[in-house]
Amino acid sequence: MLRTGTDSGGGLLNTVRTGGAIACGASGATSLLPPHPHNRETSNKNGHIARRAEGATWAEGREAGLAPQRVVRSVMGLTRYGKNGKVTTGKLYIVPTPIGNLEDMSFRAVRVLQEVELILAEDTRHSRILCTHYGIKTPLQSFNDHNAAQRVPTLLQRLQHGAQLALVSDAGTPGISDPGLPLLRAVIAAGIALEALPGPSAVVTALSGSGFSLARFVFEGFLPRKGKERHQRLAALALEERTVVLYESPQRIAATLADLLAVGCQDRSALVARELTKHYESWHRGTVSELAAFFQTNPGKGEMVLLLQGRIMLPPCAEEGEALLQQALQAGGSLGDAARQTARSTGLSRNQLYRLALAKRQNEQKAQTPEHTEQTEISQERTPE
C-alpha cells in the first residue's frame, strides 16, 4: 500500500512496506531501509499503512493526508506526536511471566511482548528462553537491582518520547520480591501511562491451594536473614491473626521454622509449597513443629512458599470457654454443636470456637493413630511425575 508523505527537504516522500523493510524515496528516488525493532507503522483513519519521515512537520503530514499521529525516529527511539502536534508519552507494561510452567503464559502477555519496542528483563538470559519459546523477537535489556539507578533516567526519557516498554522478571509478577520498583515509581511520578497485566504469582497459587482462611492475609516476602529486625518480624508474625505468606529458600527453611517455634507458633497449622507449577511440585502440610522436624532432615530443593495460619484470638474468658468446649466435644457432640453451645454459654465468637474445636479434633485424631510417626506427620502431596 503506497502512501505519500513529505521529507525534511520539502520534497515528496513515497513510503511502501516491502517485506520486513520500508522502501522510501524522495522525488521518485527509492532506497531500502533495513528492518529495525523501532520501525513501526501507524495507521490512518482508513487503516492504510503510513510512515512519518524524520524532520517532517505536523502541517506537512496533515496536508499529505497521512495518519493523525506522526512518528519521528531519533537516538531515543520513537517520538510520537498527537493530533495537536504535541509529543505523546509512551506506556510501560508490567507483564507477569510463568513461575515454572511455560504453558501459564497468557495470550495477552505474548502479544504485548511482541508489540513493544523493548523488554526490560531481570536476567536477559532467563527471559530469552521464554521469548524463544513463543517466537518473541523484541530486543531485551537487563534491568535489575544492580543497574536500576543507572537505567531509570534513560528509560524515563524514552517513555516521555513515546516508547512502548515492557517490564518482566525471571518468574511471576514484577515488583513482588523482584526488581522494578524504582522504575514504577519514576513512571508514576512523571505521569506516564502504566498498564499492569494479571498473571502468574507464587503467592496467589500457594494461597489458593492452602485450605486456610483467605478472607484476610498478609504477604511478608523474604524475612530479614538475621539480627534484631528478624526477631522483631517473627515476634509480630506470632501475633498475626491473618494468614501469613512468606518466601523462603531451601537453605533457610529449617531455620525459619525453628525460629517460628521459638516465638510460640508450634501448634499453628502451616504449609510449605515447593517448586510450584514445576515437575517436582510438592505440598507439605502440618503444624509448625511437625514441619520443623521434617525439614531439619529433608531440606529439599527449589523455591518455597511458607504459609502460616493466623492466630486464633479469644477474649480473657477464653480459658473457661475452652474448657466448656472440651467438655462438649468429649460428650460426643459435633463440632458445630459444641461451638454453638459454648458460644451461648460464654458469649465468645462461634466461628473462633469452631476453628479451635476443629484444631483440637484433628490433634486428637493424630494422637490416636498407631502408625503415626515423625515422618508421616507431614502430609506430602506431589504432582504426578
C-alpha positions, 0 to 999 in steps of 0.5 A: 500500500503506497502512501505519500508523505513529505521529507525534511527537504520539502520534497515528496516522500513515497513510503511502501512496506516491502517485506520486513523493510520500508522502501522510501524515496524522495522525488521518485528516488527509492532506497531500502531501509533495513528492518529495525525493532523501532520501525513501526507503522501507524495507521490512518483513519482508513487503516492504510499503512503510513510512515512519518519521515524524520524532520517532517512537520505536523502541517506537512503530514496533515496536508499529505493526508497521512495518519493523525499521529506522526512518528519521528525516529531519533537516538531515543527511539520513537517520538510520537506526536498527537493530533495537536502536534504535541509529543505523546508519552509512551506506556510501560507494561508490567507483564507477569511471566510463568513461575515454572510452567511455560504453558501459564503464559497468557495470550495477552502477555505474548502479544504485548511482548511482541508489540513493544519496542523493548523488554526490560528483563531481570536476567536477559538470559532467563527471559530469552528462553521464554521469548524463544519459546513463543517466537518473541523477537523484541530486543531485551535489556537487563534491568535489575537491582544492580543497574536500576539507578543507572537505567531509570533516567534513560528509560524515563526519557524514552517513555516521555518520547513515546516508547512502548516498554515492557517490564518482566522478571525471571518468574511471576509478577514484577515488583513482588520480591523482584526488581522494578520498583524504582522504575514504577515509581519514576513512571508514576511520578512523571505521569506516564501511562502504566498498564499492569497485566494479571498473571502468574504469582507464587503467592496467589497459587500457594494461597489458593491451594492452602485450605486456610482462611483467605478472607484476610492475609498478609504477604511478608516476602523474604524475612530479614536473614538475621539480627534484631529486625528478624526477631522483631518480624517473627515476634509480630508474625506470632501475633498475626491473626491473618494468614501469613505468606512468606518466601523462603529458600531451601537453605533457610527453611529449617531455620525459619521454622525453628525460629517460628517455634521459638516465638510460640507458633508450634501448634499453628497449622502451616504449609510449605509449597515447593517448586510450584507449577514445576515437575517436582511440585510438592505440598507439605502440610502440618503444624509448625513443629511437625514441619520443623522436624521434617525439614531439619532432615529433608531440606529439599530443593527449589523455591518455597512458599511458607504459609502460616495460619493466623492466630486464633484470638479469644477474649480473657474468658477464653480459658473457661470457654475452652474448657466448656468446649472440651467438655462438649466435644468429649460428650460426643457432640459435633463440632458445630454443636459444641461451638454453638453451645459454648458460644451461648454459654460464654458469649465468645465468637462461634466461628473462633470456637469452631476453628479451635474445636476443629484444631483440637479434633484433628490433634486428637485424631493424630494422637490416636493413630498407631502408625503415626510417626515423625515422618508421616506427620507431614502430609506430602502431596506431589504432582504426578511425575 
